[in-house]
Amino acid sequence: MTVFFCGTCGVAVTGDVSEIPFPDEPAVHDDRTLAPSRMAPGSFARDPDRFGPPFEPAFDDPKLLVSAGPALTILVHPDDVRGLRLHPDPRRLNGCCRLDGCDGPNLVCAGCGAEIATEQSDCWVSWHDIRLDPTAVTEHHPDSDQW
């Protein structure tokens, strides 16, 4: 089991979660309802690909922008998150129906205000996930007493 904490102030931002392999892309959902999470409650996975801003031109097609954001973001089920609140900057809270997550972290630590995570839940995305920024959190494995 693993618990993630704010790397700035130490507030717990998840409960106990267990690592699983990164899941496949979900099936397309009905965009009138909240999409399911790729993660089952109580689990997390590390995305090997880069995620979020900044965006830069693709190597083989400069007209296409690709993420140059952090790799190994930590996907968790929305119900496993705690100690976070919406970003105070309204420019981070964009989306059609909910949060699209395209403008950088949109969840901050409730304890100190540090940018911690990005929620993607808008109608045009195929999932409802929370991504913890691996550079903004620390992890503790209570079973091993390892920080």
C-alpha positions in Angstrom: 0.0 0.0 0.0 1.0 3.6 -0.7 -0.1 7.0 0.6 0.7 10.2 -1.3 1.4 13.4 0.5 1.9 17.1 -0.5 5.6 17.5 -1.1 5.5 21.0 0.4 3.6 20.7 3.6 3.0 17.0 4.1 -0.8 16.9 4.0 -2.1 13.5 2.9 -3.6 13.8 -0.6 -4.7 10.1 -1.0 -5.7 7.3 1.3 -4.0 3.9 1.0 -3.7 2.9 -2.7 -2.0 -0.1 -4.4 0.0 0.2 -7.6 -1.3 -1.6 -10.7 -0.1 -1.6 -14.4 -1.1 1.5 -16.4 -4.5 0.7 -17.9 -5.6 0.8 -21.6 -7.6 3.6 -23.0 -11.2 3.3 -22.0 -14.0 2.8 -24.5 -15.8 6.0 -25.7 -18.5 7.0 -23.4 -21.8 8.9 -23.7 -20.6 12.6 -23.4 -23.8 13.6 -21.5 -22.7 11.7 -18.4 -19.6 11.7 -16.2 -17.1 9.3 -17.7 -15.8 6.4 -15.6 -12.3 6.5 -14.1 -9.7 4.3 -15.6 -8.6 3.4 -12.0 -10.5 1.2 -9.6 -11.0 2.7 -6.1 -7.9 1.9 -4.0 -5.5 1.7 -6.9 -3.0 3.9 -8.8 -0.8 3.7 -11.9 2.1 5.7 -13.3 1.6 7.0 -16.9 4.8 6.4 -18.8 3.9 9.2 -21.2 4.3 13.0 -20.7 1.1 14.8 -19.7 -0.1 18.4 -19.7 1.6 21.7 -20.4 3.9 23.0 -21.6 3.2 21.8 -25.2 5.8 21.8 -27.9 5.9 21.0 -31.7 6.2 17.3 -32.4 9.5 16.2 -33.8 8.1 14.8 -37.1 5.3 17.3 -37.5 5.9 20.8 -36.2 2.2 21.7 -36.7 1.2 19.2 -34.1 1.7 20.1 -30.5 2.6 17.4 -28.0 3.0 17.4 -24.2 6.3 18.3 -22.7 4.9 18.1 -19.2 6.0 15.6 -16.6 6.2 11.9 -17.3 5.1 9.3 -14.7 2.1 11.3 -13.5 0.2 9.2 -11.0 -3.4 8.3 -11.9 -5.8 7.8 -9.0 -9.5 7.2 -8.7 -11.3 10.5 -7.8 -12.7 8.9 -4.6 -9.2 8.2 -3.3 -8.2 11.9 -3.3 -8.4 14.1 -0.2 -6.8 17.3 1.1 -7.1 19.0 -2.3 -9.3 21.9 -3.5 -9.9 23.7 -6.8 -7.1 26.0 -8.1 -7.7 29.6 -7.1 -6.8 30.8 -10.7 -10.0 30.5 -12.8 -7.9 30.1 -15.9 -6.9 26.6 -14.6 -10.6 25.6 -14.3 -11.5 25.4 -18.0 -13.8 22.9 -19.6 -17.1 22.7 -21.4 -19.1 20.8 -18.7 -16.4 20.0 -16.1 -12.6 20.2 -15.9 -10.6 19.5 -19.0 -7.2 19.6 -17.4 -5.5 21.2 -20.5 -4.2 24.3 -18.7 -2.0 22.8 -16.0 -2.8 21.6 -12.5 -6.3 22.5 -11.4 -6.2 21.0 -7.9 -4.1 22.5 -5.1 -3.2 21.3 -1.6 -5.8 22.4 0.9 -3.1 22.9 3.5 -0.6 25.1 1.7 -2.0 25.9 -1.8 0.8 24.0 -3.7 -0.2 22.8 -7.2 -0.6 19.0 -6.8 -2.9 17.4 -9.4 -4.9 17.7 -12.5 -8.5 16.5 -12.8 -9.8 15.5 -16.2 -13.6 15.1 -16.2 -14.9 17.1 -19.1 -17.6 15.8 -21.5 -15.1 15.3 -24.3 -12.6 13.1 -22.5 -13.1 9.4 -22.2 -12.3 9.1 -18.5 -12.6 10.8 -15.1 -9.2 10.7 -13.5 -7.0 12.6 -11.1 -3.3 12.9 -12.0 -0.9 13.6 -9.2 2.2 15.5 -10.4 5.1 13.3 -9.4 7.3 16.3 -8.6 4.7 17.7 -6.2 4.0 14.7 -4.0 6.0 12.3 -1.8 4.9 8.7 -1.2 5.0 6.6 1.9 4.7 2.8 2.1 3.3 2.2 5.6 3.9 -1.6 5.3 7.7 -1.0 4.9 8.2 2.2 6.9 9.9 3.6 3.8 9.4 7.3 2.8 
